[in-house]
Amino acid sequence: MVTNVGNQENFTDAIKELIELDYDAVEAYEVAIKNLENAKYKDKFIEFKGDHEQHIKQLSAFLERSSEVAPTKADKTKGLLAQGKVAIASLVGDKTILKAMLSNEEDTVTAYERINERVEESSDTKIATIIAKGLADETRHKDWITTTLDQLK
């Protein structure tokens, strides 16, 4: 899946899409955690899911400060795509689940990078820190999955 999150004309619309993408990631992690066999991978995915939940809280608070309404769930079509990838992956084992989740994390990294380039569009001084932390988390998730997959080769 290639994301368009961060390309929205309005900055707050981009943040809303980012929140939906984080909800989507939480749902994908929930499916992955249920289907993984390796306990180490499950623990790491529980940690990553918590990061996405934290991003949702912080980004939602930003929207509230901006007098905007934050999404409260993933976009149904996006959520089904991510869950479907992980559910299908679960049929063939941990390595395939990791590959599916890597694709999801690549999308979230791309989205955070795009929005990170636009933080000056907001007068809220906290958003730059929130986005930078989110980008660092997403990069860490992607790097861990990539390293883990490389070790499985």
Accessible surface in RSA format (square Angstrom, percent):
REM  Atomic radii and reference values for relative SASA: ProtOr
REM  Chains: A
REM  Algorithm: Lee & Richards
REM  Probe-radius: 1.40
REM  Slices: 20
REM RES _ NUM      All-atoms   Total-Side   Main-Chain    Non-polar    All polar
REM                ABS   REL    ABS   REL    ABS   REL    ABS   REL    ABS   REL
RES MET A   1    70.54  36.5  23.90  15.8  46.64 111.0  34.11  29.0  36.43  48.3
RES VAL A   2   135.20  89.0 111.72 101.1  23.48  56.6 111.97  97.3  23.24  63.0
RES THR A   3    10.37   7.4   4.99   5.1   5.38  12.8   6.66   8.9   3.71   5.6
RES ASN A   4   105.12  72.5 100.67  97.3   4.45  10.7  21.80  52.5  83.32  80.5
RES VAL A   5     3.78   2.5   3.38   3.1   0.40   1.0   3.38   2.9   0.40   1.1
RES GLY A   6     3.04   3.8   0.00   N/A   3.04   3.8   0.00   0.0   3.04   6.8
RES ASN A   7    90.28  62.3  60.89  58.8  29.39  70.8  27.83  67.0  62.45  60.4
RES GLN A   8    43.43  24.3  33.29  24.3  10.14  24.1  28.66  61.0  14.78  11.2
RES GLU A   9   173.73  99.7 143.09 108.3  30.64  72.9  64.03 123.9 109.70  89.6
RES ASN A  10    76.02  52.4  69.01  66.7   7.01  16.9  17.32  41.7  58.70  56.7
RES PHE A  11    14.04   7.0  10.09   6.2   3.95  10.3  10.09   6.1   3.95  11.3
RES THR A  12    23.94  17.0  23.78  24.1   0.16   0.4  20.02  26.9   3.92   5.9
RES ASP A  13    61.89  43.4  61.01  60.7   0.88   2.1  12.30  29.0  49.59  49.5
RES ALA A  14     0.00   0.0   0.00   0.0   0.00   0.0   0.00   0.0   0.00   0.0
RES ILE A  15     0.00   0.0   0.00   0.0   0.00   0.0   0.00   0.0   0.00   0.0
RES LYS A  16    54.04  26.4  54.04  33.2   0.00   0.0  24.53  22.1  29.51  31.4
RES GLU A  17    47.79  27.4  47.63  36.0   0.16   0.4   3.05   5.9  44.74  36.5
RES LEU A  18     0.33   0.2   0.33   0.2   0.00   0.0   0.33   0.2   0.00   0.0
RES ILE A  19     0.00   0.0   0.00   0.0   0.00   0.0   0.00   0.0   0.00   0.0
RES GLU A  20    35.44  20.3  35.39  26.8   0.05   0.1   0.60   1.2  34.85  28.5
RES LEU A  21     5.33   3.0   5.13   3.7   0.20   0.5   5.13   3.6   0.20   0.5
RES ASP A  22     0.78   0.5   0.57   0.6   0.21   0.5   0.57   1.3   0.21   0.2
RES TYR A  23    50.41  23.5  50.25  28.6   0.17   0.4  30.24  22.7  20.17  24.9
RES ASP A  24     2.72   1.9   2.72   2.7   0.00   0.0   0.04   0.1   2.69   2.7
RES ALA A  25     4.27   3.9   1.86   2.9   2.41   5.5   4.11   5.8   0.16   0.4
RES VAL A  26    13.45   8.8  13.45  12.2   0.00   0.0  13.45  11.7   0.00   0.0
RES GLU A  27    47.84  27.5  47.58  36.0   0.26   0.6  15.64  30.2  32.20  26.3
RES ALA A  28     0.00   0.0   0.00   0.0   0.00   0.0   0.00   0.0   0.00   0.0
RES TYR A  29     0.76   0.4   0.76   0.4   0.00   0.0   0.76   0.6   0.00   0.0
RES GLU A  30    69.67  40.0  66.98  50.7   2.69   6.4  20.38  39.4  49.29  40.2
RES VAL A  31    29.14  19.2  28.59  25.9   0.55   1.3  29.09  25.3   0.05   0.1
RES ALA A  32     0.00   0.0   0.00   0.0   0.00   0.0   0.00   0.0   0.00   0.0
RES ILE A  33    28.11  16.0  27.84  20.7   0.27   0.7  27.84  20.0   0.27   0.7
RES LYS A  34   162.40  79.2 133.38  81.8  29.02  69.1  86.36  77.7  76.04  81.0
RES ASN A  35    56.89  39.2  40.13  38.8  16.76  40.4   5.40  13.0  51.49  49.8
RES LEU A  36     4.38   2.4   0.00   0.0   4.38  11.0   0.00   0.0   4.38  11.8
RES GLU A  37   149.26  85.7 120.57  91.2  28.69  68.3  46.13  89.2 103.13  84.2
RES ASN A  38    55.57  38.3  45.90  44.4   9.67  23.3  14.55  35.0  41.02  39.6
RES ALA A  39    71.14  65.4  64.63  99.7   6.51  14.8  65.53  92.3   5.60  14.8
RES LYS A  40   126.60  61.8 117.16  71.9   9.45  22.5  79.73  71.8  46.88  49.9
RES TYR A  41    17.26   8.1  17.26   9.8   0.00   0.0   6.48   4.9  10.78  13.3
RES LYS A  42    63.34  30.9  63.34  38.9   0.00   0.0  24.42  22.0  38.92  41.5
RES ASP A  43    95.52  66.9  87.65  87.2   7.87  18.6  28.18  66.3  67.34  67.2
RES LYS A  44    58.24  28.4  56.27  34.5   1.97   4.7  19.24  17.3  39.00  41.5
RES PHE A  45     0.00   0.0   0.00   0.0   0.00   0.0   0.00   0.0   0.00   0.0
RES ILE A  46    92.41  52.6  88.67  66.1   3.75   9.0  88.67  63.8   3.75  10.2
RES GLU A  47    74.41  42.7  62.27  47.1  12.14  28.9  39.09  75.6  35.32  28.8
RES PHE A  48     0.77   0.4   0.77   0.5   0.00   0.0   0.77   0.5   0.00   0.0
RES LYS A  49    41.96  20.5  41.96  25.7   0.00   0.0  12.80  11.5  29.15  31.1
RES GLY A  50    30.27  37.3   0.00   N/A  30.27  37.3  24.51  67.2   5.76  12.9
RES ASP A  51    23.87  16.7  22.44  22.3   1.42   3.4   1.29   3.0  22.58  22.5
RES HIS A  52     0.00   0.0   0.00   0.0   0.00   0.0   0.00   0.0   0.00   0.0
RES GLU A  53    62.75  36.0  61.01  46.2   1.74   4.1  23.21  44.9  39.54  32.3
RES GLN A  54    82.70  46.2  81.59  59.6   1.11   2.6  32.11  68.3  50.59  38.4
RES HIS A  55     3.25   1.8   3.07   2.1   0.18   0.5   3.25   3.3   0.00   0.0
RES ILE A  56    14.83   8.4  14.83  11.1   0.00   0.0  14.83  10.7   0.00   0.0
RES LYS A  57   138.05  67.3 127.94  78.5  10.11  24.1  81.56  73.4  56.49  60.2
RES GLN A  58    55.41  31.0  51.53  37.7   3.88   9.2  17.25  36.7  38.17  28.9
RES LEU A  59     0.25   0.1   0.25   0.2   0.00   0.0   0.25   0.2   0.00   0.0
RES SER A  60    16.50  13.9  16.50  22.0   0.00   0.0  14.02  29.9   2.47   3.5
RES ALA A  61    38.61  35.5  35.98  55.5   2.63   6.0  37.58  52.9   1.03   2.7
RES PHE A  62     1.42   0.7   1.42   0.9   0.00   0.0   1.42   0.9   0.00   0.0
RES LEU A  63     0.00   0.0   0.00   0.0   0.00   0.0   0.00   0.0   0.00   0.0
RES GLU A  64   119.33  68.5 101.14  76.5  18.19  43.3  36.81  71.2  82.53  67.4
RES ARG A  65   107.79  45.3  69.27  35.3  38.52  91.7  64.90  88.7  42.89  26.0
RES SER A  66    42.63  36.0  17.22  23.0  25.42  58.5  20.28  43.2  22.35  31.3
RES SER A  67   108.63  91.8  71.19  95.0  37.44  86.3  46.74  99.5  61.89  86.7
RES GLU A  68    56.75  32.6  48.68  36.8   8.07  19.2   3.44   6.7  53.31  43.5
RES VAL A  69   128.73  84.7 118.85 107.6   9.88  23.8 122.38 106.3   6.35  17.2
RES ALA A  70    14.17  13.0   6.97  10.8   7.20  16.4   7.18  10.1   6.99  18.5
RES PRO A  71    24.18  17.6   9.72   8.9  14.46  52.6  22.13  18.3   2.05  12.7
RES THR A  72   112.08  79.7  93.18  94.5  18.91  45.1  68.06  91.4  44.03  66.6
RES LYS A  73   119.22  58.2 116.14  71.3   3.08   7.3  77.03  69.3  42.18  44.9
RES ALA A  74     6.27   5.8   1.51   2.3   4.76  10.8   1.52   2.1   4.76  12.6
RES ASP A  75    49.75  34.8  41.78  41.6   7.96  18.8   8.13  19.1  41.62  41.5
RES LYS A  76   146.89  71.7 136.66  83.8  10.24  24.4  93.80  84.4  53.10  56.6
RES THR A  77    96.34  68.5  93.12  94.4   3.22   7.7  79.87 107.3  16.47  24.9
RES LYS A  78    47.85  23.3  47.85  29.4   0.00   0.0  45.81  41.2   2.03   2.2
RES GLY A  79     3.01   3.7   0.00   N/A   3.01   3.7   3.01   8.3   0.00   0.0
RES LEU A  80   123.71  68.9 116.36  83.2   7.35  18.5 116.65  81.9   7.06  19.0
RES LEU A  81   105.21  58.6 100.57  71.9   4.64  11.7 103.52  72.7   1.70   4.6
RES ALA A  82     0.64   0.6   0.64   1.0   0.00   0.0   0.64   0.9   0.00   0.0
RES GLN A  83    55.19  30.9  55.06  40.2   0.13   0.3   7.99  17.0  47.19  35.8
RES GLY A  84    26.30  32.4   0.00   N/A  26.30  32.4  25.85  70.9   0.45   1.0
RES LYS A  85    56.16  27.4  47.31  29.0   8.85  21.1  50.89  45.8   5.27   5.6
RES VAL A  86     0.00   0.0   0.00   0.0   0.00   0.0   0.00   0.0   0.00   0.0
RES ALA A  87    46.42  42.7  42.46  65.5   3.96   9.0  43.10  60.7   3.32   8.8
RES ILE A  88   122.72  69.8 121.01  90.2   1.71   4.1 121.78  87.7   0.94   2.6
RES ALA A  89     3.35   3.1   2.40   3.7   0.95   2.2   3.35   4.7   0.00   0.0
RES SER A  90    30.78  26.0  11.74  15.7  19.04  43.9   2.14   4.6  28.64  40.1
RES LEU A  91   147.98  82.4 114.32  81.8  33.66  84.6 118.24  83.0  29.74  80.0
RES VAL A  92   105.99  69.7  74.26  67.2  31.73  76.5  83.13  72.2  22.87  62.0
RES GLY A  93    24.27  29.9   0.00   N/A  24.27  29.9  22.36  61.3   1.92   4.3
RES ASP A  94    23.89  16.7  18.81  18.7   5.07  12.0  13.26  31.2  10.63  10.6
RES LYS A  95    80.80  39.4  77.95  47.8   2.84   6.8  43.82  39.4  36.97  39.4
RES THR A  96    47.02  33.4  46.77  47.4   0.26   0.6  29.60  39.8  17.43  26.3
RES ILE A  97     0.22   0.1   0.22   0.2   0.00   0.0   0.22   0.2   0.00   0.0
RES LEU A  98     0.00   0.0   0.00   0.0   0.00   0.0   0.00   0.0   0.00   0.0
RES LYS A  99   111.70  54.5 104.22  63.9   7.48  17.8  56.71  51.0  54.99  58.6
RES ALA A 100    11.62  10.7   5.83   9.0   5.79  13.2  11.00  15.5   0.62   1.6
RES MET A 101     0.58   0.3   0.58   0.4   0.00   0.0   0.58   0.5   0.00   0.0
RES LEU A 102    29.45  16.4  29.45  21.1   0.00   0.0  29.45  20.7   0.00   0.0
RES SER A 103    29.04  24.5  26.90  35.9   2.14   4.9  18.44  39.3  10.60  14.9
RES ASN A 104     8.60   5.9   7.56   7.3   1.04   2.5   7.78  18.7   0.82   0.8
RES GLU A 105     1.61   0.9   1.61   1.2   0.00   0.0   1.05   2.0   0.56   0.5
RES GLU A 106    80.15  46.0  78.26  59.2   1.88   4.5  24.24  46.9  55.91  45.6
RES ASP A 107     9.57   6.7   9.57   9.5   0.00   0.0   0.14   0.3   9.43   9.4
RES THR A 108     2.41   1.7   2.41   2.4   0.00   0.0   2.41   3.2   0.00   0.0
RES VAL A 109     9.81   6.5   9.81   8.9   0.00   0.0   9.81   8.5   0.00   0.0
RES THR A 110    46.60  33.1  46.60  47.2   0.00   0.0  21.99  29.5  24.60  37.2
RES ALA A 111     0.00   0.0   0.00   0.0   0.00   0.0   0.00   0.0   0.00   0.0
RES TYR A 112     1.28   0.6   1.28   0.7   0.00   0.0   1.03   0.8   0.24   0.3
RES GLU A 113    79.53  45.7  77.84  58.9   1.68   4.0  20.75  40.1  58.78  48.0
RES ARG A 114    60.44  25.4  57.46  29.3   2.98   7.1  22.04  30.1  38.40  23.3
RES ILE A 115     0.00   0.0   0.00   0.0   0.00   0.0   0.00   0.0   0.00   0.0
RES ASN A 116    53.30  36.8  46.57  45.0   6.74  16.2   0.00   0.0  53.30  51.5
RES GLU A 117   133.42  76.6 109.95  83.2  23.47  55.9  45.07  87.2  88.35  72.1
RES ARG A 118    35.47  14.9  35.47  18.1   0.00   0.0  26.85  36.7   8.62   5.2
RES VAL A 119    26.27  17.3  22.84  20.7   3.43   8.3  22.89  19.9   3.38   9.2
RES GLU A 120   130.61  75.0  98.74  74.7  31.86  75.9  72.61 140.4  57.99  47.3
RES GLU A 121    92.10  52.9  54.19  41.0  37.91  90.3  35.72  69.1  56.38  46.0
RES SER A 122    24.70  20.9   6.07   8.1  18.64  42.9   8.08  17.2  16.63  23.3
RES SER A 123   116.55  98.5  82.62 110.3  33.93  78.2  57.78 123.0  58.77  82.3
RES ASP A 124    27.93  19.6  15.29  15.2  12.63  29.9  18.63  43.9   9.29   9.3
RES THR A 125   125.18  89.0 100.57 102.0  24.61  58.7  82.93 111.4  42.25  63.9
RES LYS A 126   123.06  60.0 119.77  73.5   3.29   7.8  75.75  68.2  47.31  50.4
RES ILE A 127     1.36   0.8   1.36   1.0   0.00   0.0   1.36   1.0   0.00   0.0
RES ALA A 128    43.83  40.3  41.87  64.6   1.96   4.5  42.24  59.5   1.58   4.2
RES THR A 129    98.56  70.1  93.40  94.7   5.16  12.3  67.76  91.0  30.80  46.6
RES ILE A 130    23.04  13.1  19.80  14.8   3.24   7.8  22.13  15.9   0.91   2.5
RES ILE A 131     0.00   0.0   0.00   0.0   0.00   0.0   0.00   0.0   0.00   0.0
RES ALA A 132    51.53  47.4  44.67  68.9   6.86  15.6  46.43  65.4   5.10  13.5
RES LYS A 133   106.88  52.1 101.33  62.2   5.56  13.2  85.03  76.5  21.86  23.3
RES GLY A 134     0.33   0.4   0.00   N/A   0.33   0.4   0.29   0.8   0.04   0.1
RES LEU A 135    33.55  18.7  33.55  24.0   0.00   0.0  33.55  23.6   0.00   0.0
RES ALA A 136    59.31  54.5  46.57  71.9  12.74  29.0  54.51  76.8   4.80  12.7
RES ASP A 137     6.98   4.9   6.94   6.9   0.04   0.1   0.04   0.1   6.94   6.9
RES GLU A 138     0.00   0.0   0.00   0.0   0.00   0.0   0.00   0.0   0.00   0.0
RES THR A 139    48.14  34.2  48.14  48.8   0.00   0.0  42.40  57.0   5.74   8.7
RES ARG A 140    94.29  39.6  88.10  44.9   6.18  14.7  69.35  94.8  24.94  15.1
RES HIS A 141     0.00   0.0   0.00   0.0   0.00   0.0   0.00   0.0   0.00   0.0
RES LYS A 142    55.34  27.0  55.34  34.0   0.00   0.0  12.44  11.2  42.89  45.7
RES ASP A 143    68.19  47.8  66.39  66.1   1.80   4.2  26.32  61.9  41.87  41.8
RES TRP A 144    41.40  16.6  35.56  17.2   5.84  13.7  31.93  17.0   9.47  15.4
RES ILE A 145     0.00   0.0   0.00   0.0   0.00   0.0   0.00   0.0   0.00   0.0
RES THR A 146    51.96  37.0  51.58  52.3   0.38   0.9  47.36  63.6   4.61   7.0
RES THR A 147    70.52  50.2  68.93  69.9   1.59   3.8  44.98  60.4  25.54  38.6
RES THR A 148     6.01   4.3   6.01   6.1   0.00   0.0   2.46   3.3   3.55   5.4
RES LEU A 149    11.97   6.7  11.84   8.5   0.13   0.3  11.84   8.3   0.13   0.3
RES ASP A 150    77.62  54.4  63.95  63.7  13.66  32.3  24.31  57.2  53.30  53.2
RES GLN A 151   129.22  72.3  94.86  69.3  34.37  81.8  44.99  95.8  84.23  63.9
RES LEU A 152    72.76  40.5  48.54  34.7  24.22  60.9  51.52  36.2  21.25  57.2
RES LYS A 153   183.87  89.7 121.39  74.5  62.48 148.8 102.62  92.4  81.25  86.6
END  Absolute sums over single chains surface
CHAIN  1 A     7631.4       6490.2       1141.2       4329.7       3301.7
END  Absolute sums over all chains
TOTAL          7631.4       6490.2       1141.2       4329.7       3301.7
